[in-house]
Amino acid sequence: MIMLSAGAEVLSRPGGVLASFARLRETWVMTSGPASRPAKNAEIWIICGNACAGKTTTARLLAQRLPRAAHVDGDEMQRLIVSGCRWPTPGDSDPATGHLTGEAGVQYALRIRNACLVAAAFADAGITAIVTDSIINEGFESLTGVLGGRPVNFVVLRPPVAVLRQRGIDRLPEEAAYLADRYGDSDHPEAAAFAARVQAAAGGRPVNEFEGIIERGLDRLPHIGLWVDPSGLNPQSVVDLLLDRQAEALWTPGSSDLGIRARDA
């Protein structure tokens, strides 16, 4: 008891640890909140497209070219949901609008929203953020809701469907290794979907059951940003193209000018 009292006295006396902590705490109000505008030279990139379009590879290579950059993957936002994670299935998609219904739709819109919020926080701290996902329909609405009025570099990677299908088959072993490493067993939220992709490949069917839904969703996007067919380029050349033509990718969500799009670069 005597030792505890002595320790408390040391902590609380002027110049002690608690006093120093209190002085530091006073600065948090000024330094921990979001900046009123992005830090100088920090940007937000949005790279969207179908599965196997090359979004993740492009984002990581682009980040490596920049002095301070982070990759914000929409799929990883979804995987933050440990209990009750609901990955969408084609049956969740409304045939007329393409929007996802029910809990799958709620979680999809949420993951895009969260990815954009994280990207904005990185940019406010002076770190360029590169968001990747298949951003269509309610996902696009989430993006404009979070980043409205803030300039972003909007890129759509859109190789031919035949290229997407072959890439989907080629990356199955890599995907299996990733899922095994992440979850450690076969009973996980993505197990059924991955098994379906393996069966589709064995049967000669497209491994991405959302292929057509996403393609139609991309067709519904407004005429904005830079659209690229990366199929004839190596990954580093895709990044070269994005940096060379960055001005064409620039778009401000929520702006009235939705008629400018550089397509099929």
C-alpha positions as CSV (number, residue, x, y, z in Angstrom):
1,M,0.0,0.0,0.0
2,I,2.8,2.4,0.9
3,M,4.5,1.6,-2.5
4,L,1.3,2.2,-4.4
5,S,0.8,5.6,-2.6
6,A,4.3,6.6,-3.4
7,G,3.9,5.6,-7.0
8,A,0.7,7.6,-7.3
9,E,2.4,10.7,-5.8
10,V,5.2,10.4,-8.4
11,L,2.8,10.1,-11.3
12,S,0.6,13.0,-10.2
13,R,3.1,15.6,-9.1
14,P,4.0,18.5,-11.4
15,G,6.3,17.3,-14.2
16,G,5.3,13.7,-13.5
17,V,4.0,11.2,-16.0
18,L,0.3,12.0,-15.6
19,A,1.0,15.7,-15.9
20,S,3.0,15.1,-19.1
21,F,0.2,12.9,-20.4
22,A,-2.4,15.6,-19.7
23,R,-0.3,18.2,-21.6
24,L,0.0,15.8,-24.5
25,R,-3.8,15.1,-24.4
26,E,-4.5,18.8,-24.9
27,T,-2.9,18.6,-28.3
28,W,-5.0,15.7,-29.6
29,V,-8.0,17.9,-30.3
30,M,-5.9,19.8,-32.8
31,T,-4.0,16.9,-34.3
32,S,-6.2,13.8,-34.3
33,G,-9.1,15.2,-36.3
34,P,-9.3,15.0,-40.1
35,A,-7.7,17.9,-42.0
36,S,-10.1,20.4,-43.6
37,R,-8.5,19.6,-47.0
38,P,-6.1,17.0,-48.3
39,A,-2.5,17.4,-47.5
40,K,-0.3,18.8,-50.3
41,N,0.6,16.2,-53.0
42,A,-1.7,13.5,-51.4
43,E,-4.3,12.1,-53.8
44,I,-7.0,9.6,-54.0
45,W,-7.1,7.0,-56.8
46,I,-10.1,4.8,-57.5
47,I,-9.3,1.8,-59.7
48,C,-12.3,-0.3,-60.5
49,G,-13.2,-3.1,-62.9
50,N,-14.4,-6.7,-63.1
51,A,-12.7,-9.5,-61.2
52,C,-9.3,-10.4,-62.7
53,A,-9.1,-7.0,-64.5
54,G,-5.8,-6.3,-62.8
55,K,-6.9,-3.9,-60.1
56,T,-4.9,-5.2,-57.2
57,T,-1.6,-5.6,-59.2
58,T,-2.0,-2.2,-60.7
59,A,-2.7,-0.5,-57.4
60,R,0.3,-2.1,-55.6
61,L,2.7,-1.2,-58.4
62,L,1.3,2.3,-58.5
63,A,1.7,2.7,-54.8
64,Q,5.4,1.6,-55.1
65,R,6.0,4.4,-57.6
66,L,4.8,7.1,-55.2
67,P,6.7,8.4,-52.2
68,R,3.9,7.8,-49.7
69,A,1.0,5.6,-50.7
70,A,-1.5,3.1,-49.4
71,H,-3.6,0.4,-51.1
72,V,-7.2,0.2,-49.8
73,D,-8.8,-3.0,-51.0
74,G,-12.6,-3.2,-50.9
75,D,-12.5,-7.0,-50.4
76,E,-10.4,-6.5,-47.3
77,M,-13.0,-4.1,-46.0
78,Q,-15.6,-6.9,-46.4
79,R,-13.4,-9.4,-44.6
80,L,-13.3,-7.2,-41.5
81,I,-16.7,-8.5,-40.8
82,V,-15.9,-11.6,-38.7
83,S,-19.4,-12.8,-37.8
84,G,-22.2,-12.5,-40.3
85,C,-20.1,-11.6,-43.3
86,R,-22.4,-11.9,-46.3
87,W,-20.6,-12.1,-49.7
88,P,-23.1,-11.5,-52.5
89,T,-24.3,-14.2,-54.9
90,P,-26.0,-13.6,-58.3
91,G,-29.3,-14.3,-56.8
92,D,-28.9,-11.1,-54.7
93,S,-28.9,-8.9,-57.8
94,D,-32.0,-7.2,-59.0
95,P,-32.4,-8.1,-62.7
96,A,-33.8,-4.7,-63.6
97,T,-31.4,-2.4,-61.8
98,G,-28.4,-4.6,-61.0
99,H,-28.5,-3.4,-57.4
100,L,-27.8,-6.0,-54.7
101,T,-30.7,-6.7,-52.4
102,G,-30.9,-7.6,-48.7
103,E,-27.9,-7.9,-46.4
104,A,-25.5,-8.5,-49.3
105,G,-26.4,-5.1,-50.7
106,V,-26.0,-3.4,-47.3
107,Q,-22.6,-4.9,-46.8
108,Y,-21.4,-4.2,-50.3
109,A,-22.4,-0.5,-50.1
110,L,-20.8,-0.4,-46.6
111,R,-17.5,-1.8,-47.8
112,I,-17.2,0.8,-50.5
113,R,-18.1,3.6,-48.1
114,N,-15.6,2.4,-45.6
115,A,-12.9,2.1,-48.2
116,C,-13.5,5.7,-49.3
117,L,-13.5,6.9,-45.7
118,V,-10.1,5.2,-45.1
119,A,-8.8,6.6,-48.3
120,A,-9.9,10.1,-47.3
121,A,-8.1,9.7,-43.9
122,F,-4.9,8.6,-45.6
123,A,-5.0,11.6,-48.0
124,D,-5.7,14.0,-45.2
125,A,-2.6,12.7,-43.5
126,G,-0.5,13.3,-46.6
127,I,-0.5,9.6,-47.9
128,T,-1.9,9.0,-51.3
129,A,-4.7,6.3,-51.2
130,I,-5.5,3.8,-54.0
131,V,-8.9,2.2,-53.6
132,T,-9.7,-1.0,-55.6
133,D,-13.0,-2.8,-56.0
134,S,-15.7,-3.5,-58.5
135,I,-17.5,-0.2,-57.9
136,I,-20.9,-0.2,-59.6
137,N,-24.5,0.7,-58.8
138,E,-25.0,1.3,-55.0
139,G,-21.2,1.0,-54.6
140,F,-20.8,4.0,-56.9
141,E,-23.4,5.9,-54.9
142,S,-21.5,5.2,-51.7
143,L,-18.3,6.6,-53.3
144,T,-20.0,9.8,-54.4
145,G,-21.6,10.2,-51.0
146,V,-18.3,10.0,-49.1
147,L,-16.0,11.7,-51.6
148,G,-18.4,14.3,-53.0
149,G,-16.7,17.5,-53.9
150,R,-13.2,16.0,-53.6
151,P,-11.1,15.5,-56.7
152,V,-10.1,11.9,-57.4
153,N,-8.4,10.0,-60.1
154,F,-11.0,7.6,-61.4
155,V,-9.8,4.6,-63.5
156,V,-11.7,1.7,-65.0
157,L,-9.7,-1.3,-66.1
158,R,-11.7,-3.2,-68.6
159,P,-10.0,-6.0,-70.6
160,P,-12.1,-8.2,-72.9
161,V,-14.3,-10.8,-71.2
162,A,-12.2,-13.6,-72.7
163,V,-9.1,-12.3,-71.0
164,L,-11.0,-12.0,-67.7
165,R,-12.1,-15.7,-68.0
166,Q,-8.6,-17.0,-68.6
167,R,-7.1,-14.9,-65.8
168,G,-9.8,-16.3,-63.5
169,I,-8.8,-19.8,-64.2
170,D,-5.0,-19.1,-64.0
171,R,-5.3,-17.5,-60.6
172,L,-7.3,-20.3,-58.8
173,P,-4.2,-21.9,-57.3
174,E,-3.0,-18.5,-55.9
175,E,-6.5,-17.8,-54.6
176,A,-6.6,-21.2,-52.9
177,A,-3.3,-20.5,-51.1
178,Y,-4.4,-17.1,-50.0
179,L,-7.7,-18.3,-48.5
180,A,-5.9,-21.2,-46.8
181,D,-3.4,-18.9,-45.3
182,R,-6.0,-16.4,-44.2
183,Y,-8.6,-18.7,-42.7
184,G,-6.5,-21.8,-41.8
185,D,-9.3,-24.3,-42.7
186,S,-12.0,-25.0,-45.2
187,D,-14.9,-23.7,-43.2
188,H,-14.9,-20.0,-43.8
189,P,-17.2,-17.3,-45.4
190,E,-15.6,-17.6,-48.8
191,A,-15.4,-21.4,-49.0
192,A,-18.6,-22.0,-50.9
193,A,-18.0,-19.3,-53.5
194,F,-14.4,-20.6,-54.1
195,A,-15.6,-24.2,-54.5
196,A,-18.2,-22.9,-57.0
197,R,-15.4,-21.3,-59.0
198,V,-13.3,-24.4,-59.0
199,Q,-16.3,-26.4,-60.3
200,A,-17.1,-23.9,-62.9
201,A,-13.5,-24.0,-64.2
202,A,-13.7,-27.8,-64.3
203,G,-16.9,-27.6,-66.3
204,G,-15.6,-25.1,-68.8
205,R,-17.8,-22.3,-67.4
206,P,-16.7,-18.8,-66.4
207,V,-15.3,-18.9,-62.9
208,N,-16.7,-15.5,-62.0
209,E,-20.5,-15.9,-61.6
210,F,-20.8,-12.1,-61.4
211,E,-19.1,-11.5,-64.7
212,G,-22.1,-10.4,-66.6
213,I,-23.6,-8.5,-63.7
214,I,-20.4,-6.4,-63.2
215,E,-20.0,-5.8,-66.9
216,R,-23.5,-4.4,-67.1
217,G,-22.8,-2.3,-64.0
218,L,-19.8,-0.9,-65.6
219,D,-21.9,0.0,-68.7
220,R,-24.2,2.0,-66.4
221,L,-21.4,4.2,-65.0
222,P,-21.4,7.8,-66.0
223,H,-18.9,9.1,-68.6
224,I,-16.1,9.9,-66.3
225,G,-12.4,9.2,-65.8
226,L,-9.9,7.1,-67.7
227,W,-11.0,3.7,-69.1
228,V,-8.2,1.4,-70.0
229,D,-8.0,-2.0,-71.7
230,P,-4.8,-3.4,-70.1
231,S,-4.8,-6.8,-71.9
232,G,-2.0,-5.9,-74.3
233,L,0.2,-4.3,-71.6
234,N,2.4,-5.7,-68.9
235,P,1.6,-4.4,-65.4
236,Q,4.3,-1.8,-65.2
237,S,3.2,-0.4,-68.6
238,V,-0.3,-0.1,-67.2
239,V,1.0,2.0,-64.4
240,D,3.1,4.1,-66.8
241,L,-0.1,4.8,-68.8
242,L,-2.0,5.9,-65.7
243,L,0.7,8.3,-64.6
244,D,1.1,9.7,-68.1
245,R,-2.6,10.2,-68.6
246,Q,-3.5,11.1,-65.0
247,A,-5.1,14.4,-66.1
248,E,-7.7,12.4,-68.0
249,A,-8.6,10.4,-64.9
250,L,-9.3,13.4,-62.8
251,W,-12.9,13.7,-61.7
252,T,-14.8,15.4,-58.8
253,P,-17.6,13.2,-57.4
254,G,-20.9,15.0,-57.2
255,S,-19.9,17.5,-59.9
256,S,-22.4,18.3,-62.7
257,D,-19.8,17.4,-65.4
258,L,-20.4,13.7,-66.0
259,G,-19.8,13.8,-69.7
260,I,-16.0,13.5,-70.0
261,R,-14.5,10.1,-70.3
262,A,-11.3,8.9,-71.9
263,R,-12.2,5.4,-73.1
264,D,-10.3,2.4,-74.2
265,A,-6.8,3.7,-73.9
